Amino acid sequence: MALTAPLTSKPAPGHTGIAYDEKSKVVHAYYGSNDLPGHMKHLTDNQNQYPHNKQPFDVLPAGSKENRKKALDGIKTQPDHARDEKPPNFVKHDGKSVTVQSLPKKESSKHVFW
């Protein structure tokens, strides 16, 4: 994930955004109900069902699509909706604690993190 400029402060509680810790080279992604209510609920539901998904995740190499193939196999897209995987498809995870929900495309197409 490439950031054009380091963002050093995290967003206010409940707000969507990113913060880049330049010292540790870690990007923190925040889901908030202000901008991504469906994604926030899905993230919370996934973490309640699979508490270990609250751990930090490593980002996969660019172009990796294996997680998405596995998670979305056999799940159809509804009109004006997108399939949302938690944990996100771009992170390394065990593949056994993935949930997929259909969320409004308007919300899913915001590309808030890059």
C-alpha positions in Angstrom: 0.0 0.0 0.0 1.5 3.3 -1.0 0.6 6.5 0.7 1.3 9.8 -1.0 1.9 11.6 2.3 2.3 10.4 5.8 -0.8 11.1 8.0 0.5 11.1 11.5 -2.7 11.6 13.6 -5.5 9.1 13.8 -9.1 10.2 13.0 -11.5 11.1 15.8 -13.4 8.1 17.4 -16.0 6.7 15.1 -14.5 8.3 12.0 -13.0 6.6 9.0 -9.4 7.3 8.0 -5.8 6.2 8.1 -2.8 7.1 10.2 0.8 6.3 9.2 3.3 5.7 12.0 6.5 6.8 10.3 8.7 5.5 13.0 7.4 2.0 13.0 6.4 2.0 9.3 2.9 0.8 10.2 -0.4 2.0 8.6 -3.4 2.0 10.9 -6.8 1.8 9.1 -9.9 3.0 10.9 -13.4 2.1 10.0 -16.0 4.6 11.3 -19.7 4.7 11.2 -19.6 8.3 9.9 -18.6 7.2 6.4 -18.7 3.4 6.3 -21.5 2.2 8.5 -21.9 -1.2 6.7 -18.2 -1.9 6.8 -17.9 -0.9 10.4 -20.8 -3.2 11.4 -19.3 -6.0 9.3 -15.8 -5.5 10.9 -17.3 -5.5 14.4 -19.4 -8.6 13.7 -16.4 -10.5 12.3 -14.2 -9.6 15.3 -16.9 -10.6 17.7 -17.2 -14.0 15.9 -13.5 -14.4 15.6 -11.7 -12.4 18.4 -8.2 -13.2 17.0 -9.1 -11.0 14.0 -8.4 -8.0 16.2 -4.7 -8.7 15.9 -2.5 -6.6 13.5 -2.2 -8.1 10.0 0.6 -8.0 7.5 -0.2 -6.7 4.0 0.2 -9.2 1.2 2.5 -8.5 -1.8 0.9 -6.3 -4.5 -1.2 -8.2 -7.0 -2.0 -11.1 -4.7 -5.6 -12.2 -5.3 -5.6 -15.6 -3.5 -7.6 -14.5 -0.5 -10.3 -12.9 -2.6 -10.7 -16.0 -4.8 -11.1 -18.3 -1.7 -13.5 -15.9 0.1 -15.8 -15.1 -2.8 -16.0 -18.5 -4.4 -19.6 -19.2 -5.1 -20.9 -16.0 -3.6 -22.9 -13.9 -6.1 -23.0 -10.1 -6.2 -26.3 -8.4 -5.8 -27.3 -5.5 -8.0 -25.9 -2.2 -6.7 -23.9 -4.1 -4.0 -20.3 -5.3 -3.5 -19.0 -8.3 -1.7 -17.0 -7.2 1.4 -14.5 -9.6 3.1 -13.4 -9.3 6.6 -10.5 -9.5 7.2 -9.8 -7.6 4.0 -8.5 -9.5 1.1 -5.2 -7.6 1.1 -3.9 -8.9 4.4 -2.4 -12.2 5.5 -4.8 -14.2 7.5 -5.7 -17.9 8.3 -8.5 -18.0 5.7 -10.7 -19.8 8.2 -12.2 -16.8 9.9 -13.4 -14.8 6.9 -16.9 -13.5 6.6 -18.4 -12.0 3.5 -21.3 -9.6 3.4 -23.1 -7.8 0.6 -22.8 -4.0 1.2 -24.0 -1.0 -0.9 -21.7 -0.4 -3.8 -21.9 3.4 -3.1 -20.2 2.8 0.3 -17.8 0.1 -1.0 -16.5 2.3 -3.8 -15.2 5.1 -1.7 -11.6 3.7 -1.6 -10.9 5.5 1.7 -7.5 4.0 2.3 -5.7 4.7 -1.0 
